[in-house]
Amino acid sequence: MTEQPVCLTLIVPRQLRDEVFDYLTGQADLISGFSGSHGTGHGADVRLHTAAERVKGHADQAIVQVILARSDASGLLEGLRVSFAGTRLVYWTTPVAEFGRID
């Protein structure tokens, strides 16, 4: 990766998890992989979709992180905006100072 890498973080509602994972898996031209973990959403802007979430007081979410070139992140976000319009996915990017594998 010659361009400055970024970490794209997506906050995905539980009910969209598999669909977003499938979408990302299909973006092999932009990303080589991603990491997903469980998270919980809290706050006034978080939608509680199920009765269980309303009782618990938080939304079940997936946290997805992808390391990729900044320009590829822009392209991936554009595709997500089209494919997931109206779903209120939350995202942010942060610069990555170093990225590699320890073999």
Summary of the structure (lengths in Angstrom):
residues: 103
radius of gyration: 14.8
end to end distance: 18.2
largest distance: 47.7
contacts: 247
relative contact order: 0.33
helix: 31%
strand: 32%
